[in-house]
């Protein structure tokens, strides 16, 4: 079964919506314009219920099928926020807001789900309730968690939930998913190293060098992945910030380190958290200083449920054919706060191929409008397949 004809007819409209969102990017929870347009569109489509302010600035559109005997409710989620990046794509509809850009395709995700909402509100060829979820603050703000904590799942009795993300490098219009871990957890680390300041030239022996200690910690943290983590499992520890000192000839008393940790297994996550603190503390003490580690858990592992991942793959095969669906996708170390929704309800994340082009979070990233129909058709068929009208 190819792309839904009615959805294909909406391609130009979906592209226009996306270009407007792209020109006017908004960050984190400050997606007021985007959320307002989404809510207006959902009302125009004739959704049975449109609720704003879920998870601060999230929007939910409820569409009831022609029948309701099944009692089922399925959630479909798209994210709305952009990134603090200066765009260099050169497209005619480039960002009008300096320093802000839709460099991860959330404008496309929102447009695809709006297209599916318009189709489903027109046809209603299903038995149950489709809950269209438009989420703020995926890019580091935990908007998925905020929506769940605001009663998203219980208020509409959502029993299954699905998310979709574009994937540069995956052939255009192909789909990918997998049971189990799909994307990594994402955690932040901050390490404060304290030594004893002094003259860098005349009296280094009288000081305790926080920069030297910090440098040794950066190197030693890599031994955690190399020697503590099972080689058949995955972890990434990246120190990306090192701030210290005010002058070329002064040994600073304090050094601040920051970075990110990614894992695909909860036990590995626990191990890495513990070992980072132990390594930093022991090295600092060995050099006569101290180190305080703050480990902040951000996003859990995006863990697909096996049954729902299988359902998503089967729906994708109906859209694009068996040979264009990878249902054993190798997990990636990127992270997604859709993970909070998957902790709350069974479901799955799927990827839709963008073809060749710049990776997400690149200033020259360009979303491929050709996949809008693939994404919207997937959402529409998922609802009709999981809740057939009979």
Secondary structure as UniProt FT lines:
FT   HELIX           5..8
FT   TURN            9..10
FT   HELIX           11..23
FT   TURN            28..29
FT   HELIX           32..45
FT   STRAND          49..54
FT   TURN            55..57
FT   STRAND          58..64
FT   TURN            69..70
FT   STRAND          73..79
FT   STRAND          82..83
FT   TURN            92..93
FT   TURN            98..99
FT   HELIX           106..123
FT   STRAND          126..127
FT   STRAND          129..135
FT   HELIX           143..149
FT   TURN            150..151
FT   HELIX           152..155
FT   TURN            156..157
FT   STRAND          160..168
FT   TURN            172..173
FT   STRAND          175..176
FT   STRAND          180..183
FT   STRAND          185..194
FT   STRAND          198..199
FT   TURN            200..202
FT   HELIX           204..206
FT   HELIX           210..227
FT   TURN            231..232
FT   STRAND          235..244
FT   TURN            248..249
FT   STRAND          250..251
FT   STRAND          254..263
FT   HELIX           266..286
FT   TURN            287..288
FT   STRAND          290..299
FT   STRAND          302..304
FT   HELIX           306..320
FT   HELIX           322..324
FT   STRAND          325..326
FT   TURN            337..338
FT   HELIX           339..344
FT   STRAND          346..355
FT   TURN            360..361
FT   TURN            363..364
FT   HELIX           369..371
FT   HELIX           372..386
//
